[in-house]
Amino acid sequence: MTSALLPAFAKGFALSAGLIVAIGAQNMFVLRQGLKREHVWPVVLFCAAADASLIVAGVSGLGGALAAVPGLSLALGLGGAAFLAWYGVSALRRAASPSALVVEQQAAISLGAALAGTAAFTFLNPHVYIDTVMLMGAVGTSLPPAERPLFMVGAASASFIWFASLGFGACFLAPLFSRPAAWRILDLTIGVMMLALSASLFRGALTS
């Protein structure tokens, strides 16, 4: 019986890994917190727990219910676009300010602020509902009921491993980011990426 259920675990792990590894706003935020070595465990655990909850909700049938809510996609899209635009502008301002380029000189944020930022990047992104709730939910519900729990465990395991690797693996980049120029490049990249994602979300929300 165990060997028969292993494909369900592997399917969940592979699907989750394929969806989550793409560089996006949430991943960039986790990477930045890892480079700063600031509240890394809480941020990683929050991301993994949020993914696990959304996966369970999707396999339990929430995806279909969300798709039927009128106006939800528009509200999420506009809210996410506004937040990403604000964060993108903030990153560009950091890149333009020499005093904000070295980790030791950057103002530390509280645990509450770090978790609030993590929550915003997680739940204000419409793609998290499309990928995690709807897509993974559709795959999970297509499996026999006995295989669904292991599918969810596999998917959640991939999420935790990825975020832990991203957050704590950032320490290996610390020597590179001891130079202000590296932070300037990172913040420029983050700023441009966030503004591009914001524009994409805004356009998608208005045309959906």
C-alpha positions as CSV (number, residue, x, y, z in Angstrom):
1,M,0.0,0.0,0.0
2,T,2.8,2.4,0.9
3,S,4.6,1.9,-2.5
4,A,1.3,2.5,-4.3
5,L,0.9,5.8,-2.5
6,L,4.4,7.0,-3.3
7,P,3.5,8.3,-6.8
8,A,0.9,10.6,-5.2
9,F,3.6,12.1,-2.9
10,A,6.0,12.4,-5.8
11,K,3.3,14.0,-8.0
12,G,2.5,16.6,-5.3
13,F,6.2,17.3,-4.7
14,A,7.0,17.7,-8.4
15,L,4.0,19.9,-9.1
16,S,4.5,22.2,-6.1
17,A,8.2,22.5,-6.9
18,G,7.6,23.4,-10.5
19,L,5.1,26.1,-9.6
20,I,7.0,27.6,-6.7
21,V,10.6,27.8,-8.0
22,A,9.7,30.6,-10.5
23,I,11.2,33.9,-9.3
24,G,8.4,36.1,-8.1
25,A,7.6,38.8,-5.5
26,Q,7.3,36.4,-2.6
27,N,10.6,34.6,-3.4
28,M,12.5,37.9,-3.7
29,F,11.2,39.0,-0.3
30,V,12.3,35.8,1.3
31,L,15.7,36.1,-0.4
32,R,16.1,39.6,0.9
33,Q,15.2,38.6,4.4
34,G,17.7,35.8,4.2
35,L,20.4,38.1,3.0
36,K,19.7,40.5,5.9
37,R,19.5,37.4,8.3
38,E,16.4,38.9,9.8
39,H,13.4,36.9,11.0
40,V,14.3,34.1,8.5
41,W,12.7,31.2,10.4
42,P,9.3,33.0,10.9
43,V,9.2,34.1,7.3
44,V,10.1,30.7,6.0
45,L,7.6,28.9,8.3
46,F,4.8,31.4,7.4
47,C,5.3,30.9,3.6
48,A,5.4,27.1,4.0
49,A,2.3,27.1,6.3
50,A,0.4,29.4,4.0
51,D,1.2,27.2,1.0
52,A,0.2,24.1,2.9
53,S,-3.1,25.6,4.0
54,L,-3.9,26.8,0.4
55,I,-3.0,23.3,-0.9
56,V,-5.3,21.6,1.6
57,A,-8.1,24.1,0.8
58,G,-7.7,23.5,-3.0
59,V,-7.8,19.8,-2.7
60,S,-10.8,20.1,-0.4
61,G,-12.7,22.0,-3.2
62,L,-12.1,25.7,-2.4
63,G,-10.8,26.3,-6.0
64,G,-14.2,25.9,-7.5
65,A,-15.9,28.0,-4.9
66,L,-13.4,30.9,-5.5
67,A,-13.9,30.8,-9.2
68,A,-17.6,31.4,-8.7
69,V,-17.2,34.6,-6.6
70,P,-18.0,37.6,-8.7
71,G,-15.5,40.4,-8.6
72,L,-12.9,38.5,-6.5
73,S,-10.4,38.2,-9.3
74,L,-10.6,42.0,-10.0
75,A,-10.3,42.9,-6.3
76,L,-7.2,40.6,-5.8
77,G,-5.6,41.9,-9.0
78,L,-6.0,45.6,-8.2
79,G,-5.0,45.1,-4.6
80,G,-1.9,43.1,-5.6
81,A,-0.9,45.6,-8.3
82,A,-1.1,48.5,-5.8
83,F,1.0,46.7,-3.2
84,L,3.7,45.5,-5.7
85,A,3.9,49.1,-7.2
86,W,4.5,50.5,-3.7
87,Y,7.1,47.9,-2.9
88,G,8.8,48.4,-6.3
89,V,9.1,52.1,-5.8
90,S,10.5,51.5,-2.3
91,A,13.2,49.2,-3.7
92,L,14.2,51.8,-6.3
93,R,14.4,54.4,-3.6
94,R,16.7,52.2,-1.6
95,A,18.9,51.6,-4.6
96,A,19.2,55.3,-5.2
97,S,20.2,56.0,-1.6
98,P,23.8,55.1,-0.8
99,S,23.2,55.0,2.9
100,A,20.7,52.2,2.4
101,L,22.9,49.8,0.5
102,V,24.8,48.1,3.3
103,V,23.0,45.5,5.5
104,E,24.3,46.9,8.7
105,Q,23.1,50.4,7.8
106,Q,19.6,49.3,6.9
107,A,16.9,49.8,9.5
108,A,15.7,46.5,10.9
109,I,12.0,45.7,10.7
110,S,10.0,44.1,13.4
111,L,8.8,40.6,13.4
112,G,5.3,41.8,12.9
113,A,6.3,43.9,9.9
114,A,8.2,41.0,8.4
115,L,5.2,38.7,8.7
116,A,2.8,41.4,7.5
117,G,5.0,41.8,4.4
118,T,5.2,38.1,3.9
119,A,1.4,37.8,4.2
120,A,0.9,40.6,1.6
121,F,3.2,39.0,-0.9
122,T,1.5,35.7,-0.3
123,F,-2.2,36.5,-0.3
124,L,-2.3,39.6,-2.5
125,N,-0.9,37.7,-5.4
126,P,-3.8,36.3,-7.5
127,H,-1.4,33.7,-9.0
128,V,-1.2,31.9,-5.6
129,Y,-4.8,31.1,-5.9
130,I,-4.6,30.1,-9.5
131,D,-1.5,27.9,-9.0
132,T,-1.9,26.6,-5.5
133,V,-5.7,26.5,-4.9
134,M,-7.1,25.9,-8.4
135,L,-4.4,24.1,-10.3
136,M,-3.1,21.9,-7.5
137,G,-6.6,21.5,-6.2
138,A,-7.8,20.2,-9.6
139,V,-4.9,17.7,-9.7
140,G,-5.4,16.6,-6.1
141,T,-9.1,16.1,-6.4
142,S,-8.5,14.0,-9.6
143,L,-6.7,11.4,-7.4
144,P,-8.5,8.6,-5.5
145,P,-9.4,9.9,-2.0
146,A,-6.9,7.5,-0.3
147,E,-4.0,9.2,-2.2
148,R,-4.9,12.8,-1.6
149,P,-3.4,13.2,1.8
150,L,0.0,12.0,0.6
151,F,-0.3,14.3,-2.5
152,M,-0.8,17.2,-0.1
153,V,2.1,16.2,2.1
154,G,4.4,16.0,-1.0
155,A,3.3,19.4,-2.2
156,A,3.8,21.0,1.2
157,S,7.2,19.3,1.6
158,A,8.4,20.9,-1.6
159,S,7.2,24.3,-0.5
160,F,9.0,24.1,2.9
161,I,12.3,22.8,1.4
162,W,12.2,25.6,-1.2
163,F,11.6,28.4,1.2
164,A,14.1,27.1,3.7
165,S,16.7,26.7,1.0
166,L,16.0,30.3,-0.3
167,G,16.0,31.9,3.1
168,F,19.0,30.1,4.7
169,G,20.9,29.5,1.5
170,A,21.1,33.3,1.1
171,C,23.9,33.3,3.7
172,F,26.2,31.8,1.1
173,L,25.7,35.0,-0.9
174,A,26.5,37.2,2.1
175,P,30.2,37.9,1.0
176,L,28.9,39.1,-2.3
177,F,26.4,41.4,-0.7
178,S,28.9,42.9,1.7
179,R,29.5,45.3,-1.2
180,P,27.1,48.2,-1.6
181,A,27.0,47.8,-5.4
182,A,25.6,44.3,-5.1
183,W,22.7,45.6,-3.0
184,R,22.1,48.4,-5.5
185,I,21.8,45.8,-8.3
186,L,19.5,43.6,-6.2
187,D,17.2,46.5,-5.3
188,L,17.2,47.7,-8.8
189,T,16.2,44.2,-10.0
190,I,13.6,43.9,-7.3
191,G,12.2,47.3,-8.1
192,V,11.9,46.7,-11.9
193,M,10.5,43.2,-11.3
194,M,7.8,44.4,-8.8
195,L,6.7,47.3,-11.1
196,A,6.5,44.9,-14.1
197,L,4.5,42.4,-12.0
198,S,2.3,45.3,-10.9
199,A,1.6,46.4,-14.4
200,S,0.9,42.8,-15.5
201,L,-1.6,42.3,-12.6
202,F,-3.3,45.6,-13.3
203,R,-3.6,44.8,-17.0
204,G,-4.8,41.3,-16.3
205,A,-7.4,42.5,-13.7
206,L,-8.9,45.0,-16.1
207,T,-9.1,42.6,-19.0
208,S,-10.4,39.5,-17.1
